[in-house]
Amino acid sequence: LLIFNALSQKINIGIYNEQKIKSFTFAPESGSYNLYIDTTIILVISKGNTVQFNYLGDSITIKIKEKKIGAYKCFLISGTSKINSFKIKPLIPSYNLRTYDDDLSVSVYQGKLQIINKVEMDNYLAGVVESEGGAKANIEYYKSQAIICRTYALMNINKHIGESFNLCDNVHCQSYLGKCKTNTDIINAAKFTTGLVIV
């Protein structure tokens, strides 16, 4: 094993990458969020508020409580609290609601919304381990899985660089269905093995 610290920042994961999402809602689960256009905050999204985003032509319309905020090509939704997570629900086409840690960027890409979860590596790994390894195993198993998944992520960090993100959320890279929700052992396993990779 080797301790690897070069990627302590956030990793960019393309979510719903194989689906042509045209509309979705966003709501904070914990913390609050700022919506940035370039470096300007145009909206503060607090817990209890839901924002809807719709693909329209070559832009993304933003609505909150049926009030249109504007139409933009791309934006960043960034958490302002120490711990931030959000719920996302695709509407067109419709998919189940998911929860993610950290931040989100959205842009128009090839006739759909390109949705990217900007997530801390250990939060991402906990989600991957839960998605791929299940929720009822020993913590040592989860530690091993976290190290394997981290190694894979770093070895394939540029797999989708041509699409402006690092990895996708399906088995083409590693299955990632969002925030680890069911088992604190998985979250702890990712944290206990921070920076460890196989060489």
N, C-alpha and C positions, 0 to 999 in steps of 0.2 A: 504494500500500500504506500501511497505517496500523498502528502498533504498538498493540496492545490488551492492557491488563494487568488489566482489571476482573474477569476470570474465571481467576485463577491457582489458585484452589482446585479441589476435585474436582467433577466433573460426574456426575450420576446417570443411568445408562443402564439401562433396563428390558431385561433379557435373557430369552430364551425367552418374549417377551411375547405371541406369538400361540399358544403352546402352553399347554395346561392341565397344568402340572407339578404332580404330587401327591407325588413323592418324588425325592430326589437325594442324592448323596454329595459331601462337601467334603474336600479334602486339601491342605495347604500344599505348594507346589512349592519356594518359597524363603521364608526367614523363618519366623516363627511368628505365631500369631494369638490374640487374646483374643475370647471370645464374651461380649457384653454383653447383659444385660436391663436396660433403662434405663441406669443408670450403674454397675451392679454386674457385675463379672466373675464368670461362673459356670463358665467352662471355659477352659483354656489348651490350644490345639491346636498341637502341635509337628509338625515335619516327620516323616513316617513314620506319623502317625496319620490315620485316616479317620473322619469323623463322618457319620451318616446323619440326614436330616431327612424327616419324613413329615407330610403333611396329614391331619389327623384331626378331623372335625367343624369346629369353629371355632378350632382350635389347631394348633400345629406340635410334634410330638414330636421329641426330640433323643436319639439313641443313639450311643454309642461302644463298640465291641467288644461289641455286644449288651447293654450296660448302659444302661438308660433314665436319662437325666439329668433329664428333666422335659418339660412341655408348656407352650408359651407362645404368645402372639398375634403377637409380633414380636421381632426381635433384630438386633444388629449384630455382624459378625465383622470385627475391625479388626486390621491388621498391626502388629507391634511392632518390626520391624526396619527398617533403612534402605531395603532393597528387599524388597518382598513380592509374591508371586504365588501363585495357588492353582489347583487342578484341580477341576472340577465335572462330575459325571456324572449326568444325569437318568436315573432308573430307571423311573418311571411318568409318562408313557410314556417309553420308552427312546430316548435320543439319544446321539450320539457324545460322548466326553469332550472338554471344551474347557479351555483355560488362560486365566486373566485376571490382570491386574495389580491391585494395591491392595486394596480392601475390598469387603465384600458386606453388604447388608441384606436381610432376608427377613420377609415378613408374609403374613397371610391376606388375600386380596382376591378377591371374587366367585367363590368356590368353587375357588380354586387358590392355589398359592404365588406370591406376587409377589416376584421375585428382581431385585435392583437392584445393579449393579456401580457402586460409588463409586470413580471412577477419575480420576487426574490427566489433565488435558486432553491433554498430549502423548502419554501412553501410549494414551489412547483414539484419538487421531488416527493413531498408528502402526498400530493394529489396523484402523481403517477403511481406510487407504491400502492395506494388504496385502489386505484383503478385496475392495476395489473396484478396485484398480489392478494387482494381480498382484505377483509377486515377482522379476521379471527385467527391470528397466528401469534407466535412468540415474538417478543421485541427483538431478539437476536436475529430472527429471520428478517424482520423489517430493517434492521441495521444493514444486513448484507444486501438486501434489495436496494436500499437507498444508495449504497456505495456503487452497486452495479449500474443503477439508473443515472447517477451523477457521471460516472465514467462514460456511459453512452452519450449523454447530453453534451459533454465537453468534446468527445471525439467527433460528434456530428453537428457542432455548433453552427456551422455555415450551410447546413443542408438546404435551407430555404432562403438564403441570403438574397437571391435574385428577386424574391417576393417581399423583401424588407422585413423579414422576421427570421428567427433562428431555427425553430422547430415547429411542426404542426401538432395537433392534439389527437391524432389518430395513430393506428398501428404502423403507418408509414414511418413514423418516428417513434413516439411512445404514447400509449393511451393516456389521455389526461382529460378527465371529466370535471375538473375544477377543484375547489378547495377540499382538503381532507376533512370530513365531517364526523366520521363515526368512531374514530379510535385515536385517543391521545398518544398511545404507544407509537403509532406511525409518525405523528408529528415530532415526538421526542426522538425517535430513531433518526430522522433527517437532521435534527439539530445536534444530536450526540456525535454524528459522523461528519459534521460540517467540514468541507474541504478535503475529505478523503476520497481518493480514486484508486483504481487498480492499474498497475503498470506491469 
